């Protein structure tokens, strides 16, 4: 009888474990997270930590702020979205994002890059930066028409300085994604983009940030969809995005905490 009981017990135990695993799997959530490219590095670094702690999964998708806003307007499904404060405010007003979920995550400035090993023009003053732009054979930055915040700011700056036509004549306007990749590919010799988008790319050198007088910081803010079916899981991820672990990551990724 003992020989019969042991296999039976083992079978029952295996069945119990299978049922428990199925129960956990069934209760696990999959979050769709939309993020601007500049914050992608921080979010992506935190995904494994969130998944290991919660058992949930995250689909991380990135684009320019303007492109993401159009997708949200068009009815794209998301659980968490990371955008600029003004865009989040609009979606709160339209009932697409819970007002009580909105949280500032980080801010990032604009930097200037060249191909790795190339001479580094001086950009320490406004005049030096302007001269570097005029001297460069080609300049790459995000196309303002794509909705990227750095590209919109630079276009206004060039217009204000009266050099917009000169820059346009040699500009490589990136529709979205990484400006640094276009520097690596040799499409331009000088690139301007948010620092957090420059640092991860091999083959380019970050010369430095824009001079303080003209630096433009973009703040990134997160919110939870009002129609998400995973409210608790989404709030747990948002909590991680504002945690000490996230704050420690910011500097490494070229960002900083939002100043009061």
C-alpha positions as CSV (number, residue, x, y, z in Angstrom):
1,X,0.0,0.0,0.0
2,X,2.8,2.4,0.7
3,X,4.2,2.0,-2.8
4,X,0.8,2.9,-4.1
5,X,0.3,5.9,-1.8
6,X,3.5,7.7,-2.7
7,X,2.9,7.9,-6.5
8,X,-0.7,9.1,-5.7
9,X,0.6,11.8,-3.3
10,X,3.2,12.9,-5.9
11,X,0.6,13.1,-8.6
12,X,-1.7,15.2,-6.3
13,X,1.2,17.5,-5.3
14,X,2.1,18.0,-9.0
15,X,-1.5,18.8,-9.8
16,X,-1.7,21.2,-6.9
17,X,1.5,23.0,-8.1
18,X,0.2,23.2,-11.6
19,X,-3.0,24.7,-10.5
20,X,-1.2,27.3,-8.3
21,X,1.1,28.3,-11.1
22,X,-1.9,28.7,-13.5
23,X,-3.6,30.8,-10.9
24,X,-0.6,33.1,-10.5
25,X,-0.2,33.3,-14.3
26,X,-3.9,34.1,-14.8
27,X,-3.7,36.9,-12.2
28,X,-0.5,38.5,-13.7
29,X,-1.0,41.7,-15.6
30,X,0.6,43.0,-18.8
31,X,1.0,46.8,-18.8
32,X,1.2,48.8,-22.0
33,X,3.5,51.8,-21.2
34,X,4.0,54.6,-23.6
35,X,7.1,56.8,-23.0
36,X,8.9,59.6,-24.7
37,X,12.3,58.6,-26.1
38,X,14.2,60.7,-23.6
39,X,12.8,58.9,-20.6
40,X,13.0,55.4,-22.2
41,X,16.4,54.6,-20.8
42,X,15.2,55.1,-17.2
43,X,11.9,53.2,-17.7
44,X,13.6,50.3,-19.5
45,X,16.2,50.0,-16.7
46,X,13.3,49.7,-14.2
47,X,11.2,47.2,-16.1
48,X,13.1,44.1,-15.0
49,X,12.9,45.2,-11.4
50,X,9.2,45.7,-11.6
51,X,8.6,42.4,-13.4
52,X,10.6,40.4,-10.9
53,X,8.9,42.0,-7.9
54,X,5.3,41.9,-9.2
55,X,5.2,39.0,-11.6
56,X,3.6,41.3,-14.1
57,X,4.9,42.1,-17.6
58,X,5.4,45.4,-19.4
59,X,5.3,46.3,-23.0
60,X,7.4,49.4,-23.4
61,X,6.8,51.6,-26.4
62,X,8.5,54.9,-27.2
63,X,8.1,57.8,-29.6
64,X,8.3,61.6,-29.6
65,X,6.0,63.4,-27.2
66,X,3.9,64.8,-30.1
67,X,3.6,61.4,-31.8
68,X,2.5,59.7,-28.5
69,X,-0.1,62.4,-27.9
70,X,-1.6,61.8,-31.4
71,X,-1.7,58.1,-30.6
72,X,-3.5,58.7,-27.3
73,X,-5.9,61.1,-29.0
74,X,-6.5,58.4,-31.6
75,X,-7.6,55.9,-29.0
76,X,-4.4,53.9,-28.6
77,X,-4.6,51.5,-25.6
78,X,-2.2,52.3,-22.7
79,X,-2.0,51.8,-19.0
80,X,0.7,54.3,-18.2
81,X,1.9,57.2,-20.4
82,X,5.0,59.4,-19.9
83,X,4.8,62.7,-21.6
84,X,5.4,66.4,-21.0
85,X,3.3,68.1,-18.3
86,X,1.2,70.2,-20.7
87,X,0.2,67.2,-22.7
88,X,-0.7,65.2,-19.6
89,X,-2.8,68.2,-18.4
90,X,-4.8,68.1,-21.6
91,X,-5.5,64.4,-21.2
92,X,-6.6,64.8,-17.6
93,X,-9.0,67.5,-18.8
94,X,-10.3,65.2,-21.4
95,X,-10.8,62.4,-18.9
96,X,-8.2,60.1,-20.5
97,X,-5.8,60.2,-17.5
98,X,-6.6,60.0,-13.8
99,X,-5.8,63.4,-12.3
100,X,-4.7,61.8,-9.0
101,X,-2.1,59.6,-10.7
102,X,-0.1,62.4,-12.4
103,X,3.5,62.6,-11.1
104,X,6.6,64.4,-12.3
105,X,9.5,62.0,-12.9
106,X,12.5,63.8,-14.2
107,X,13.9,66.6,-16.3
108,X,16.6,66.6,-18.9
109,X,18.6,69.3,-20.7
110,X,19.8,69.4,-24.3
111,X,23.3,68.4,-25.2
112,X,25.6,68.6,-28.3
113,X,27.5,65.7,-29.8
114,X,30.1,64.9,-32.5
115,X,31.3,61.5,-33.9
116,X,33.6,59.7,-31.5
117,X,37.2,60.9,-32.1
118,X,36.2,64.0,-34.0
119,X,37.4,67.5,-33.0
120,X,35.2,69.1,-30.3
121,X,34.0,72.6,-31.1
122,X,33.7,75.0,-28.2
123,X,30.1,75.4,-27.0
124,X,30.8,76.8,-23.5
125,X,29.3,80.2,-24.3
126,X,26.2,81.2,-26.4
127,X,28.5,82.8,-29.1
128,X,30.7,79.8,-29.2
129,X,27.7,77.5,-29.7
130,X,26.3,79.7,-32.4
131,X,29.6,79.7,-34.2
132,X,29.9,76.0,-33.9
133,X,26.5,75.7,-35.6
134,X,27.5,78.0,-38.4
135,X,30.8,76.3,-39.0
136,X,29.5,72.8,-39.0
137,X,29.0,71.2,-42.5
138,X,25.8,69.5,-41.3
139,X,23.7,69.6,-38.2
140,X,21.2,66.9,-37.0
141,X,18.4,67.5,-34.6
142,X,14.8,66.3,-34.1
143,X,12.4,67.6,-36.8
144,X,10.0,70.1,-35.0
145,X,7.2,68.8,-37.2
146,X,7.5,65.4,-35.5
147,X,6.6,66.9,-32.2
148,X,9.9,66.3,-30.4
149,X,10.4,68.9,-27.7
150,X,14.1,69.5,-28.3
151,X,13.5,70.1,-32.0
152,X,10.7,72.5,-31.4
153,X,12.9,74.5,-29.0
154,X,15.9,74.6,-31.4
155,X,13.8,75.8,-34.3
156,X,12.6,78.7,-32.2
157,X,16.1,79.5,-31.1
158,X,17.5,79.5,-34.6
159,X,14.7,81.7,-35.7
160,X,15.3,84.1,-32.8
161,X,19.0,84.3,-33.7
162,X,18.3,84.9,-37.4
163,X,20.2,81.8,-38.6
164,X,17.2,79.6,-39.3
165,X,17.8,79.6,-43.1
166,X,21.5,78.9,-42.8
167,X,20.8,75.9,-40.5
168,X,17.9,74.6,-42.6
169,X,20.2,74.5,-45.7
170,X,22.4,71.9,-44.0
171,X,20.1,70.4,-41.4
172,X,19.4,66.7,-41.0
173,X,16.0,66.7,-39.4
174,X,15.3,63.4,-37.7
175,X,11.6,62.4,-37.8
176,X,11.8,60.6,-34.5
177,X,14.1,58.2,-32.6
178,X,17.8,58.8,-32.0
179,X,19.7,61.8,-33.5
180,X,22.9,60.1,-32.3
181,X,22.5,57.3,-34.7
182,X,22.5,59.7,-37.6
183,X,25.8,61.1,-36.3
184,X,27.3,57.5,-36.1
185,X,26.1,56.9,-39.7
186,X,27.9,60.0,-40.9
187,X,24.8,61.9,-42.0
188,X,25.8,64.9,-39.9
189,X,28.9,66.1,-38.1
190,X,27.2,67.9,-35.3
191,X,24.2,66.6,-33.4
192,X,21.8,68.2,-30.8
193,X,19.5,66.2,-28.7
194,X,18.4,65.6,-25.1
195,X,21.4,64.3,-23.1
196,X,19.6,61.1,-22.0
197,X,19.3,60.2,-25.7
198,X,23.0,60.8,-26.5
199,X,24.7,58.9,-23.6
200,X,23.6,55.4,-24.5
201,X,24.9,55.6,-28.1
202,X,28.3,54.2,-28.9
203,X,30.2,56.1,-31.6
204,X,29.4,59.6,-30.5
205,X,30.9,62.0,-28.0
206,X,28.8,64.3,-25.8
207,X,30.7,67.6,-25.9
208,X,28.5,69.0,-23.2
209,X,25.1,70.7,-22.4
210,X,23.9,73.9,-24.0
211,X,25.2,77.0,-22.3
212,X,23.1,77.7,-19.2
213,X,21.7,80.9,-20.6
214,X,19.9,79.0,-23.4
215,X,19.5,75.6,-21.9
216,X,16.0,74.2,-22.1
217,X,14.9,71.5,-19.7
218,X,12.0,69.2,-20.6
219,X,10.1,67.7,-17.7
220,X,8.6,64.3,-18.0
221,X,5.4,63.4,-16.2
222,X,3.6,60.1,-15.9
223,X,-0.1,59.3,-15.6
224,X,-2.4,56.3,-15.6
225,X,-5.2,55.7,-18.2
226,X,-8.7,56.2,-16.8
227,X,-9.8,53.2,-18.9
228,X,-7.0,50.8,-17.8
229,X,-8.1,47.5,-16.6
230,X,-4.9,47.2,-14.5
231,X,-5.2,50.1,-12.2
232,X,-3.4,48.5,-9.2
233,X,-0.5,47.2,-11.4
234,X,-0.2,50.5,-13.1
235,X,0.0,52.4,-9.8
236,X,2.6,50.0,-8.6
237,X,4.8,50.7,-11.7
238,X,4.2,54.5,-11.3
239,X,5.3,54.1,-7.6
240,X,8.6,52.5,-8.8
241,X,9.1,55.3,-11.3
242,X,9.2,57.8,-8.4
243,X,11.1,55.6,-6.0
244,X,14.7,56.0,-4.7
245,X,15.8,53.4,-7.2
246,X,14.6,55.6,-10.0
247,X,16.2,58.7,-8.6
248,X,19.5,57.0,-8.4
249,X,19.2,56.0,-12.1
250,X,18.5,59.5,-13.3
251,X,22.1,60.9,-13.2
252,X,23.5,57.8,-14.8
253,X,21.0,58.2,-17.7
254,X,21.7,61.9,-18.1
255,X,18.6,63.2,-16.3
256,X,17.9,64.8,-12.9
257,X,15.2,65.2,-10.4
258,X,12.6,67.8,-11.2
259,X,13.4,71.1,-9.4
260,X,10.6,72.6,-7.3
